[in-house]
Amino acid sequence: MEHALSCIQRFEQIIKVIRICSKMCGVDILNPNYRMNFITWLLIAGVNGFFMCTIYTIYKGVKIDNDWTVIPVCMCIIGSGIQGFAKIILVLKHRKTIVKHQYYLENIYTVYQQKSERYRQVLNRWLAYTVRTYKVCAAMFSIPLLVS
């Protein structure tokens, strides 16, 4: 399985795609000089606004409209907000550890791609698994958008 790029170059391409996605959310933590910016605060405010609107929806449904079925509907929807908020908080809290792991993996790819062809084959196989996993995750998030 020959590749035009070396293992470390392919690894850097994967990291580049991750950084592009994280920049759109304002949490490009792999940048060594990262600081919370306007986009990060806007994202946090948006998630908090989502929670406030959900609480108001439950209040309106139960108190004003006397419709208790709004509670399970809102609980199903609020899970995505909780998941997003948890991801933001955990990434910001463990930023240094994540950056350390990224540099560690980069060092592994740099060292082991120079050892032998067998090492390069294993590194390329795991890079292919990683890319395949990201594609499956992207499809899982994209297909519901296309269907609705």
DSSP file with accessible surface (Angstrom, degrees, kcal/mol):
  #  RESIDUE AA STRUCTURE BP1 BP2  ACC     N-H-->O    O-->H-N    N-H-->O    O-->H-N    TCO  KAPPA ALPHA  PHI   PSI    X-CA   Y-CA   Z-CA
    1    1 A M              0   0  134      0, 0.0     2,-0.3     0, 0.0   123,-0.1   0.000 360.0 360.0 360.0  96.6    0.0    0.0    0.0
    2    2 A E        -     0   0  158      2,-0.0     2,-0.4     0, 0.0     3,-0.1  -0.695 360.0-167.6 -91.0 140.4    2.0    3.0   -1.3
    3    3 A H        -     0   0   63     -2,-0.3     4,-0.1     2,-0.1   121,-0.0  -0.965  24.8-139.5-125.8 143.2    1.1    6.5   -0.4
    4    4 A A  S    S+     0   0  111     -2,-0.4     2,-0.3     2,-0.1    -1,-0.1   0.819  90.7  59.8 -69.1 -29.4    2.5    9.7   -2.0
    5    5 A L  S    S-     0   0   62      1,-0.1    -2,-0.1    -3,-0.1     2,-0.0  -0.703  89.6-114.7-100.1 152.1    2.7   11.3    1.5
    6    6 A S     >  -     0   0   40     -2,-0.3     4,-2.3     1,-0.1     5,-0.2  -0.284  35.2-102.4 -74.4 168.3    4.7   10.1    4.4
    7    7 A C  H  > S+     0   0    2      1,-0.2     4,-2.6     2,-0.2     5,-0.2   0.915 122.8  49.8 -59.0 -45.1    3.0    8.9    7.6
    8    8 A I  H  > S+     0   0   17    101,-0.3     4,-2.6     1,-0.2    -1,-0.2   0.887 109.6  51.9 -66.1 -34.7    3.7   12.1    9.4
    9    9 A Q  H  > S+     0   0   89      2,-0.2     4,-1.8     1,-0.2    -1,-0.2   0.913 111.0  47.1 -67.6 -40.1    2.3   14.2    6.5
   10   10 A R  H  X S+     0   0   37     -4,-2.3     4,-1.9     2,-0.2    -2,-0.2   0.907 112.0  50.8 -66.2 -40.3   -0.9   12.2    6.5
   11   11 A F  H  X S+     0   0   14     -4,-2.6     4,-2.4     1,-0.2    -2,-0.2   0.926 109.2  51.2 -61.5 -43.0   -1.1   12.5   10.3
   12   12 A E  H  X S+     0   0   91     -4,-2.6     4,-2.3     1,-0.2    -1,-0.2   0.851 106.5  54.7 -64.1 -33.7   -0.6   16.3   10.0
   13   13 A Q  H  X S+     0   0  109     -4,-1.8     4,-2.1     2,-0.2    -1,-0.2   0.909 108.0  48.9 -65.4 -40.5   -3.4   16.4    7.3
   14   14 A I  H  X S+     0   0   21     -4,-1.9     4,-2.3     2,-0.2    -2,-0.2   0.932 112.0  48.4 -63.4 -44.7   -5.8   14.7    9.8
   15   15 A I  H  X S+     0   0   23     -4,-2.4     4,-2.7     1,-0.2    -2,-0.2   0.897 108.3  55.6 -62.2 -37.8   -4.8   17.2   12.5
   16   16 A K  H  X S+     0   0  140     -4,-2.3     4,-2.2     2,-0.2    -1,-0.2   0.923 107.7  47.8 -62.1 -43.0   -5.3   20.1   10.0
   17   17 A V  H  X S+     0   0   90     -4,-2.1     4,-2.3     2,-0.2    -1,-0.2   0.922 111.8  50.3 -64.5 -42.4   -8.9   18.9    9.3
   18   18 A I  H  X S+     0   0   56     -4,-2.3     4,-2.6     1,-0.2    -2,-0.2   0.921 110.7  49.8 -61.3 -41.5   -9.6   18.6   13.0
   19   19 A R  H  X S+     0   0   70     -4,-2.7     4,-2.3     2,-0.2    -1,-0.2   0.877 108.0  52.9 -67.2 -36.6   -8.2   22.1   13.6
   20   20 A I  H  X S+     0   0   86     -4,-2.2     4,-1.5     2,-0.2    -1,-0.2   0.947 112.1  45.4 -63.0 -45.5  -10.4   23.6   10.8
   21   21 A C  H  X S+     0   0   68     -4,-2.3     4,-0.8     1,-0.2    -2,-0.2   0.909 114.3  48.2 -63.9 -41.3  -13.5   22.1   12.4
   22   22 A S  H  <>S+     0   0   22     -4,-2.6     5,-2.6     1,-0.2     4,-0.4   0.837 105.6  58.4 -72.4 -29.1  -12.5   23.2   15.8
   23   23 A K  H ><5S+     0   0  111     -4,-2.3     3,-1.0     1,-0.2    -1,-0.2   0.874  99.7  58.4 -64.5 -36.0  -11.8   26.8   14.6
   24   24 A M  H 3<5S+     0   0  140     -4,-1.5    -1,-0.2     1,-0.3    -2,-0.2   0.810 110.0  43.7 -64.1 -27.2  -15.3   27.0   13.3
   25   25 A C  T 3<5S-     0   0   58     -4,-0.8    -1,-0.3    -3,-0.4    -2,-0.2   0.456 116.2-116.1 -92.9  -5.1  -16.5   26.4   16.9
   26   26 A G  T < 5S+     0   0    2     -3,-1.0    11,-0.5    -4,-0.4    14,-0.3   0.705  88.0 105.9  79.8  18.2  -13.9   28.8   18.4
   27   27 A V      < +     0   0   19     -5,-2.6     2,-2.4    -6,-0.1    -4,-0.2  -0.352  29.4 155.6-127.7  55.7  -12.0   26.0   20.3
   28   28 A D    >   +     0   0   12      1,-0.2     3,-1.5    -6,-0.2     6,-0.1  -0.448  11.9 163.0 -79.0  72.0   -8.8   25.5   18.3
   29   29 A I  T 3   +     0   0   11     -2,-2.4    -1,-0.2     1,-0.3     5,-0.2   0.657  60.6  72.2 -73.0 -14.7   -7.1   24.1   21.3
   30   30 A L  T 3  S+     0   0   16     -3,-0.2    -1,-0.3   -15,-0.1    -2,-0.1   0.635  75.2  96.8 -76.4 -10.1   -4.3   22.5   19.3
   31   31 A N  S X  S-     0   0   51     -3,-1.5     3,-1.8     1,-0.2    68,-0.1  -0.677  76.1-143.3 -74.1 121.9   -3.0   26.0   18.7
   32   32 A P  T 3  S+     0   0   69      0, 0.0    -1,-0.2     0, 0.0    -3,-0.0   0.800  99.9  48.3 -60.8 -25.3   -0.3   26.5   21.3
   33   33 A N  T 3  S+     0   0  138      2,-0.1    -3,-0.1    -3,-0.0    -4,-0.1   0.049  83.4 151.9-100.8  26.2   -1.3   30.2   21.7
   34   34 A Y    <   +     0   0   22     -3,-1.8     2,-0.3    -5,-0.2    -5,-0.1  -0.299  15.4 171.9 -64.9 136.5   -5.0   29.4   22.0
   35   35 A R        -     0   0  207     -7,-0.0    -7,-0.1    -2,-0.0     2,-0.1  -0.983  44.3 -93.9-137.5 147.2   -7.1   31.9   24.0
   36   36 A M        -     0   0   72     -2,-0.3     2,-0.2    -9,-0.1    -9,-0.1  -0.413  54.6-173.5 -59.6 135.1  -10.9   31.9   24.3
   37   37 A N     >  -     0   0   69    -11,-0.5     4,-2.2    -2,-0.1     5,-0.2  -0.541  40.6 -79.1-123.1-171.9  -12.2   34.3   21.6
   38   38 A F  H  > S+     0   0  153      1,-0.2     4,-2.7     2,-0.2     5,-0.2   0.885 126.4  52.6 -59.6 -41.3  -15.4   35.9   20.5
   39   39 A I  H  > S+     0   0   77      2,-0.2     4,-2.6     1,-0.2    -1,-0.2   0.906 108.4  51.0 -64.6 -39.8  -16.6   32.7   18.7
   40   40 A T  H  > S+     0   0    0    -14,-0.3     4,-2.4     2,-0.2    -1,-0.2   0.944 113.3  44.2 -61.3 -48.8  -16.0   30.6   21.8
   41   41 A W  H  X S+     0   0  149     -4,-2.2     4,-2.7     2,-0.2    -2,-0.2   0.874 112.4  53.0 -65.2 -36.1  -18.0   33.0   24.0
   42   42 A L  H  X S+     0   0   99     -4,-2.7     4,-2.5    -5,-0.2    -2,-0.2   0.912 109.6  49.1 -64.6 -40.5  -20.7   33.2   21.3
   43   43 A L  H  X S+     0   0   57     -4,-2.6     4,-2.4     2,-0.2    -2,-0.2   0.929 112.0  47.6 -64.3 -45.4  -21.0   29.4   21.2
   44   44 A I  H  X S+     0   0   27     -4,-2.4     4,-2.5     1,-0.2    -2,-0.2   0.920 112.7  49.2 -63.0 -42.2  -21.2   29.2   25.0
   45   45 A A  H  X S+     0   0   57     -4,-2.7     4,-2.6     1,-0.2    -1,-0.2   0.898 110.0  52.3 -64.0 -38.6  -23.9   32.0   25.0
   46   46 A G  H  X S+     0   0   47     -4,-2.5     4,-2.2     2,-0.2    -2,-0.2   0.913 109.8  47.3 -63.9 -42.4  -25.8   30.1   22.2
   47   47 A V  H  X S+     0   0   23     -4,-2.4     4,-2.1     2,-0.2    -2,-0.2   0.922 113.1  48.7 -66.1 -41.4  -25.8   26.9   24.2
   48   48 A N  H  X S+     0   0   71     -4,-2.5     4,-2.4     1,-0.2    -2,-0.2   0.895 110.1  52.0 -64.5 -39.1  -27.0   28.7   27.3
   49   49 A G  H  X S+     0   0   32     -4,-2.6     4,-2.7     2,-0.2    -1,-0.2   0.894 106.6  54.2 -61.5 -39.5  -29.7   30.4   25.3
   50   50 A F  H  X S+     0   0   68     -4,-2.2     4,-2.2     2,-0.2    -2,-0.2   0.925 108.8  48.3 -59.6 -44.2  -30.8   27.0   24.1
   51   51 A F  H  X S+     0   0   37     -4,-2.1     4,-2.5     1,-0.2    -2,-0.2   0.920 111.6  49.5 -63.0 -43.1  -31.1   25.9   27.7
   52   52 A M  H  X S+     0   0  126     -4,-2.4     4,-2.4     1,-0.2    -2,-0.2   0.910 111.2  48.7 -63.9 -42.6  -33.1   29.0   28.6
   53   53 A C  H  X S+     0   0   82     -4,-2.7     4,-2.4     2,-0.2    -1,-0.2   0.884 110.9  51.3 -64.8 -36.8  -35.5   28.6   25.7
   54   54 A T  H  X S+     0   0   11     -4,-2.2     4,-2.3     2,-0.2    -2,-0.2   0.918 109.9  48.9 -66.4 -42.5  -36.0   24.9   26.5
   55   55 A I  H  X S+     0   0  102     -4,-2.5     4,-2.6     1,-0.2    -2,-0.2   0.929 112.1  49.2 -62.9 -41.3  -36.8   25.8   30.1
   56   56 A Y  H  X S+     0   0  131     -4,-2.4     4,-3.2     1,-0.2     5,-0.2   0.899 108.5  53.6 -64.9 -39.0  -39.3   28.4   28.9
   57   57 A T  H  X S+     0   0   63     -4,-2.4     4,-2.6     2,-0.2    -1,-0.2   0.916 110.2  46.8 -61.9 -42.6  -40.9   25.9   26.5
   58   58 A I  H  X S+     0   0   36     -4,-2.3     4,-2.7     2,-0.2     5,-0.4   0.938 113.3  49.3 -64.3 -45.1  -41.4   23.5   29.4
   59   59 A Y  H  X>S+     0   0  122     -4,-2.6     4,-2.6     1,-0.2     5,-0.8   0.948 113.7  45.7 -58.4 -48.4  -42.8   26.3   31.6
   60   60 A K  I  X>S+     0   0   81     -4,-3.2     5,-2.6     1,-0.2     4,-0.8   0.913 114.6  47.9 -64.1 -42.5  -45.2   27.5   28.8
   61   61 A G  I  <5S+     0   0    5     -4,-2.6     6,-4.2    -5,-0.2    -1,-0.2   0.914 121.9  33.0 -65.8 -41.7  -46.3   24.0   28.0
   62   62 A V  I  <5S+     0   0   24     -4,-2.7     4,-0.3     4,-0.3    -2,-0.2   0.948 129.1  30.4 -82.2 -51.3  -47.0   22.9   31.6
   63   63 A K  I  <5S+     0   0  154     -4,-2.6    -3,-0.2    -5,-0.4    -2,-0.1   0.921 131.5  26.4 -78.5 -46.0  -48.2   26.1   33.3
   64   64 A I  I  <<S+     0   0   98     -5,-0.8    -3,-0.2    -4,-0.8    -4,-0.1   0.934 133.9  27.9 -87.8 -49.9  -49.9   28.0   30.4
   65   65 A D  S   <S-     0   0   91     -5,-2.6    -3,-0.2     2,-0.1    -4,-0.2   0.548  91.9-135.1 -91.4  -7.8  -51.0   25.3   28.0
   66   66 A N        +     0   0  121     -6,-0.3     2,-0.6    -4,-0.3    -4,-0.3   0.881  55.8 143.4  53.1  43.3  -51.4   22.6   30.6
   67   67 A D    >   -     0   0   67     -6,-4.2     3,-1.0    -7,-0.2    -1,-0.2  -0.896  29.1-179.6-117.3 101.3  -49.7   20.2   28.2
   68   68 A W  T >  S+     0   0  161     -2,-0.6     3,-1.1     1,-0.2    -1,-0.1   0.611  71.4  78.9 -77.4 -12.6  -47.5   17.7   30.1
   69   69 A T  T 3> S+     0   0   90      1,-0.2     4,-1.2     2,-0.2    -1,-0.2   0.677  77.6  74.0 -70.4 -12.9  -46.3   16.0   26.9
   70   70 A V  H <> S+     0   0   21     -3,-1.0     4,-2.6     1,-0.2    -1,-0.2   0.795  84.4  67.6 -70.0 -24.3  -43.9   18.9   26.3
   71   71 A I  H <> S+     0   0   53     -3,-1.1     4,-2.4     2,-0.2     5,-0.2   0.960 101.9  41.6 -64.3 -52.8  -41.6   17.6   29.1
   72   72 A P  H  > S+     0   0   76      0, 0.0     4,-1.9     0, 0.0    -1,-0.2   0.897 114.7  53.3 -64.7 -33.4  -40.5   14.3   27.4
   73   73 A V  H  X S+     0   0   84     -4,-1.2     4,-1.8     1,-0.2    -2,-0.2   0.949 112.0  44.2 -62.9 -47.1  -40.1   16.1   24.0
   74   74 A C  H  X S+     0   0    8     -4,-2.6     4,-2.7     1,-0.2    -1,-0.2   0.869 109.9  55.8 -66.6 -35.9  -37.9   18.8   25.6
   75   75 A M  H  X S+     0   0  100     -4,-2.4     4,-0.8    -5,-0.2    -1,-0.2   0.864 107.3  50.2 -65.6 -34.2  -35.9   16.2   27.5
   76   76 A C  H  < S+     0   0  107     -4,-1.9     4,-0.4    -5,-0.2     3,-0.3   0.911 115.4  42.4 -67.3 -41.0  -35.1   14.4   24.2
   77   77 A I  H >X S+     0   0   88     -4,-1.8     3,-1.1     1,-0.2     4,-0.7   0.871 105.6  61.6 -74.5 -36.8  -34.0   17.6   22.5
   78   78 A I  H 3X S+     0   0   25     -4,-2.7     4,-2.4     1,-0.3     5,-0.2   0.744  86.5  76.7 -67.7 -18.9  -32.0   19.0   25.5
   79   79 A G  H 3X S+     0   0   35     -4,-0.8     4,-2.5    -3,-0.3    -1,-0.3   0.882  92.0  52.3 -58.4 -38.8  -29.6   16.0   25.4
   80   80 A S  H <> S+     0   0   74     -3,-1.1     4,-2.4    -4,-0.4    -1,-0.2   0.887 109.1  50.1 -66.8 -36.3  -27.8   17.4   22.3
   81   81 A G  H  X S+     0   0    9     -4,-0.7     4,-2.5     2,-0.2    -2,-0.2   0.916 111.0  48.5 -66.5 -41.2  -27.3   20.7   24.2
   82   82 A I  H  X S+     0   0   94     -4,-2.4     4,-2.7     2,-0.2    -2,-0.2   0.921 111.6  50.5 -63.8 -42.8  -25.9   19.0   27.2
   83   83 A Q  H  X S+     0   0  100     -4,-2.5     4,-2.2    -5,-0.2    -2,-0.2   0.937 112.4  46.1 -62.0 -46.2  -23.6   16.9   25.0
   84   84 A G  H  X S+     0   0   28     -4,-2.4     4,-2.2     1,-0.2    -2,-0.2   0.920 113.8  48.0 -63.0 -43.9  -22.3   20.0   23.2
   85   85 A F  H  X S+     0   0   50     -4,-2.5     4,-2.5     1,-0.2     5,-0.2   0.908 111.0  51.2 -64.5 -41.4  -21.8   21.9   26.4
   86   86 A A  H  X S+     0   0   44     -4,-2.7     4,-2.8    -5,-0.2     5,-0.2   0.907 109.2  51.0 -63.2 -40.6  -20.0   19.0   28.0
   87   87 A K  H  X S+     0   0  109     -4,-2.2     4,-2.5    -5,-0.2     5,-0.2   0.928 110.9  48.0 -62.6 -44.4  -17.6   18.7   25.0
   88   88 A I  H  X S+     0   0   15     -4,-2.2     4,-2.5     2,-0.2     5,-0.2   0.951 114.5  45.5 -61.1 -48.9  -16.8   22.4   25.2
   89   89 A I  H  X S+     0   0   81     -4,-2.5     4,-2.7     1,-0.2    -2,-0.2   0.932 114.7  47.0 -62.9 -45.6  -16.1   22.4   28.9
   90   90 A L  H  X S+     0   0   95     -4,-2.8     4,-2.5     2,-0.2    -1,-0.2   0.905 112.6  49.3 -65.8 -40.3  -14.0   19.2   28.8
   91   91 A V  H  < S+     0   0   42     -4,-2.5    -1,-0.2    -5,-0.2    -2,-0.2   0.928 115.1  44.1 -65.0 -42.7  -11.9   20.3   25.8
   92   92 A L  H >< S+     0   0   44     -4,-2.5     3,-0.8    -5,-0.2     4,-0.2   0.898 115.5  48.3 -69.3 -36.7  -11.2   23.7   27.5
   93   93 A K  H 3< S+     0   0  155     -4,-2.7     3,-0.3    -5,-0.2    -2,-0.2   0.886 120.6  35.0 -70.4 -38.3  -10.5   22.1   30.9
   94   94 A H  T 3X S+     0   0   81     -4,-2.5     4,-2.2    -5,-0.2    -1,-0.2   0.011  79.2 123.8-107.2  28.1   -8.1   19.4   29.5
   95   95 A R  H <> S+     0   0   53     -3,-0.8     4,-2.6     1,-0.2     5,-0.2   0.916  73.0  50.1 -55.8 -48.2   -6.5   21.5   26.7
   96   96 A K  H  > S+     0   0  161     -3,-0.3     4,-2.3     1,-0.2    -1,-0.2   0.895 110.8  49.7 -63.5 -38.2   -3.0   21.0   27.9
   97   97 A T  H  > S+     0   0   62      2,-0.2     4,-2.4     1,-0.2    -1,-0.2   0.917 111.2  49.0 -66.2 -41.9   -3.4   17.2   28.1
   98   98 A I  H  X S+     0   0   64     -4,-2.2     4,-2.3     2,-0.2    -2,-0.2   0.920 112.0  48.2 -64.9 -42.2   -4.9   17.0   24.6
   99   99 A V  H  X S+     0   0   16     -4,-2.6     4,-2.5     2,-0.2     5,-0.2   0.915 110.6  52.3 -64.1 -40.8   -2.0   19.1   23.2
  100  100 A K  H  X S+     0   0  147     -4,-2.3     4,-2.2    -5,-0.2    -2,-0.2   0.919 110.3  48.0 -61.2 -42.7    0.5   16.9   25.0
  101  101 A H  H  X S+     0   0  113     -4,-2.4     4,-2.7     2,-0.2    -1,-0.2   0.888 109.8  52.8 -65.5 -38.9   -1.1   13.8   23.5
  102  102 A Q  H  X S+     0   0   20     -4,-2.3     4,-2.4     2,-0.2    -2,-0.2   0.930 111.2  45.6 -64.5 -43.6   -1.1   15.4   20.0
  103  103 A Y  H  X S+     0   0  105     -4,-2.5     4,-2.3     2,-0.2    -1,-0.2   0.885 111.7  53.7 -65.7 -36.6    2.6   16.2   20.2
  104  104 A Y  H  X S+     0   0  147     -4,-2.2     4,-2.3    -5,-0.2    -2,-0.2   0.940 110.7  45.3 -62.5 -46.9    3.3   12.7   21.6
  105  105 A L  H  X S+     0   0   76     -4,-2.7     4,-2.6     2,-0.2     5,-0.2   0.905 110.9  53.7 -64.3 -39.8    1.5   11.1   18.6
  106  106 A E  H  X S+     0   0   53     -4,-2.4     4,-2.3     1,-0.2    -1,-0.2   0.915 109.1  49.2 -60.0 -41.2    3.3   13.4   16.2
  107  107 A N  H  X S+     0   0   94     -4,-2.3     4,-2.6     2,-0.2     5,-0.3   0.901 109.1  52.4 -65.3 -41.6    6.6   12.3   17.7
  108  108 A I  H  X S+     0   0   42     -4,-2.3     4,-2.8     1,-0.2     5,-0.3   0.939 111.2  46.4 -59.7 -47.0    5.6    8.6   17.4
  109  109 A Y  H  X S+     0   0   22     -4,-2.6     4,-1.5     1,-0.2  -101,-0.3   0.899 113.2  50.0 -64.5 -38.9    4.8    9.0   13.7
  110  110 A T  H  < S+     0   0   54     -4,-2.3     4,-0.5    -5,-0.2    -2,-0.2   0.937 117.9  38.1 -64.7 -45.2    8.1   11.0   13.1
  111  111 A V  H >< S+     0   0   59     -4,-2.6     3,-1.0     1,-0.2     4,-0.3   0.955 118.9  44.3 -72.6 -49.7   10.3    8.4   14.8
  112  112 A Y  H >X S+     0   0   88     -4,-2.8     3,-0.8    -5,-0.3     4,-0.7   0.729 101.5  65.0 -77.7 -20.3    8.6    5.1   13.7
  113  113 A Q  T 3< S+     0   0   27     -4,-1.5    -1,-0.3    -5,-0.3     7,-0.2   0.760 103.1  51.8 -70.9 -18.3    8.1    6.1   10.0
  114  114 A Q  T <4 S+     0   0  140     -3,-1.0    -1,-0.2    -4,-0.5    -2,-0.2   0.571  95.5  73.6 -90.6  -8.9   11.9    6.1    9.7
  115  115 A K  T <4 S-     0   0  115     -3,-0.8     2,-0.3    -4,-0.3    -2,-0.1   0.987 106.5 -41.6 -74.0 -62.5   12.4    2.6   11.2
  116  116 A S     X  -     0   0   46     -4,-0.7     4,-1.9     1,-0.1    -1,-0.2  -0.978  52.3 -95.4-159.9 171.8   11.3    0.1    8.6
  117  117 A E  H  > S+     0   0   76     -2,-0.3     4,-2.4     1,-0.2     5,-0.2   0.860 119.5  59.2 -63.6 -36.4    8.7   -0.6    6.0
  118  118 A R  H  > S+     0   0  149      1,-0.2     4,-2.0     2,-0.2    -1,-0.2   0.914 105.5  48.5 -60.8 -42.7    6.8   -2.8    8.4
  119  119 A Y  H  > S+     0   0  104      1,-0.2     4,-2.7     2,-0.2    -1,-0.2   0.911 110.6  51.7 -63.0 -42.3    6.4    0.2   10.8
  120  120 A R  H  X S+     0   0   80     -4,-1.9     4,-2.7     1,-0.2    -2,-0.2   0.894 107.8  52.5 -63.0 -37.6    5.2    2.4    8.0
  121  121 A Q  H  X S+     0   0   79     -4,-2.4     4,-2.4     2,-0.2    -1,-0.2   0.925 111.3  45.9 -63.4 -44.2    2.6   -0.2    7.0
  122  122 A V  H  X S+     0   0   45     -4,-2.0     4,-2.3     2,-0.2     5,-0.2   0.933 113.6  48.9 -65.5 -44.6    1.2   -0.4   10.5
  123  123 A L  H  X S+     0   0   19     -4,-2.7     4,-2.2     1,-0.2    -2,-0.2   0.928 112.8  48.1 -60.9 -43.8    1.2    3.4   10.8
  124  124 A N  H  X S+     0   0   13     -4,-2.7     4,-2.4     2,-0.2    -1,-0.2   0.883 109.1  53.7 -64.8 -38.2   -0.6    3.8    7.4
  125  125 A R  H  X S+     0   0   89     -4,-2.4     4,-2.2     2,-0.2    -1,-0.2   0.932 111.2  45.1 -62.0 -44.2   -3.1    1.1    8.4
  126  126 A W  H  X S+     0   0  135     -4,-2.3     4,-2.3     2,-0.2    -2,-0.2   0.848 110.6  53.9 -72.0 -30.4   -4.0    3.0   11.6
  127  127 A L  H  X S+     0   0    1     -4,-2.2     4,-2.6    -5,-0.2    -1,-0.2   0.912 108.8  49.9 -64.9 -40.0   -4.2    6.3    9.7
  128  128 A A  H  X S+     0   0   26     -4,-2.4     4,-2.6     1,-0.2    -2,-0.2   0.911 110.1  50.3 -64.8 -40.5   -6.6    4.6    7.3
  129  129 A Y  H  X S+     0   0   81     -4,-2.2     4,-2.5     2,-0.2    -1,-0.2   0.905 110.7  50.2 -61.3 -42.4   -8.7    3.4   10.3
  130  130 A T  H  X S+     0   0   45     -4,-2.3     4,-2.4     2,-0.2    -2,-0.2   0.937 111.7  46.5 -62.4 -47.6   -8.7    6.9   11.7
  131  131 A V  H  X S+     0   0   44     -4,-2.6     4,-2.4     1,-0.2    -2,-0.2   0.923 112.7  50.7 -61.9 -42.9   -9.9    8.5    8.4
  132  132 A R  H  X S+     0   0  144     -4,-2.6     4,-2.4     1,-0.2    -1,-0.2   0.915 109.6  50.7 -62.1 -41.4  -12.5    5.8    8.0
  133  133 A T  H  X S+     0   0   82     -4,-2.5     4,-2.5     1,-0.2    -1,-0.2   0.922 110.3  49.1 -63.1 -43.5  -13.8    6.4   11.5
  134  134 A Y  H  X S+     0   0  112     -4,-2.4     4,-2.6     1,-0.2    -1,-0.2   0.893 110.7  51.1 -63.6 -37.9  -14.0   10.2   10.9
  135  135 A K  H  X S+     0   0  146     -4,-2.4     4,-2.4     2,-0.2    -2,-0.2   0.912 110.0  49.0 -66.2 -40.7  -15.9    9.6    7.7
  136  136 A V  H  X S+     0   0   79     -4,-2.4     4,-2.5     2,-0.2    -2,-0.2   0.929 112.5  48.2 -64.1 -43.5  -18.4    7.3    9.4
  137  137 A C  H  X S+     0   0   50     -4,-2.5     4,-1.7     2,-0.2    -2,-0.2   0.920 111.4  50.1 -63.1 -42.2  -18.9    9.9   12.2
  138  138 A A  H  X S+     0   0   53     -4,-2.6     4,-2.1     1,-0.2    -1,-0.2   0.910 111.2  49.3 -62.8 -39.6  -19.4   12.7    9.6
  139  139 A A  H  X S+     0   0   41     -4,-2.4     4,-2.9     1,-0.2    -2,-0.2   0.908 107.0  55.0 -66.2 -40.0  -21.9   10.5    7.7
  140  140 A M  H  < S+     0   0  118     -4,-2.5    -1,-0.2     1,-0.2    -2,-0.2   0.853 114.9  40.0 -63.1 -33.5  -23.8    9.8   11.0
  141  141 A F  H  X S+     0   0  132     -4,-1.7     4,-0.5    -5,-0.2    -1,-0.2   0.796 119.6  45.7 -82.8 -28.7  -24.1   13.6   11.6
  142  142 A S  H  X S+     0   0   55     -4,-2.1     4,-1.8    -5,-0.2     3,-0.3   0.855  99.8  64.2 -84.5 -38.6  -24.8   14.5    7.9
  143  143 A I  H  X S+     0   0   97     -4,-2.9     4,-2.2     1,-0.2     5,-0.2   0.917 100.5  51.4 -58.3 -45.0  -27.4   11.9    6.9
  144  144 A P  H  > S+     0   0   75      0, 0.0     4,-1.9     0, 0.0    -1,-0.2   0.873 108.9  53.1 -61.5 -31.4  -30.1   13.1    9.3
  145  145 A L  H  < S+     0   0  132     -4,-0.5    -2,-0.2    -3,-0.3    -3,-0.1   0.876 111.2  45.7 -67.2 -37.6  -29.6   16.6    8.0
  146  146 A L  H  < S+     0   0  143     -4,-1.8    -1,-0.2    -3,-0.2    -3,-0.1   0.833 112.8  50.3 -74.1 -32.3  -30.2   15.4    4.4
  147  147 A V  H  <        0   0  117     -4,-2.2    -2,-0.2    -5,-0.2    -1,-0.2   0.882 360.0 360.0 -74.6 -38.3  -33.2   13.3    5.3
  148  148 A S     <        0   0  129     -4,-1.9    -3,-0.0    -5,-0.2     0, 0.0  -0.012 360.0 360.0 -77.6 360.0  -35.1   16.0    7.2
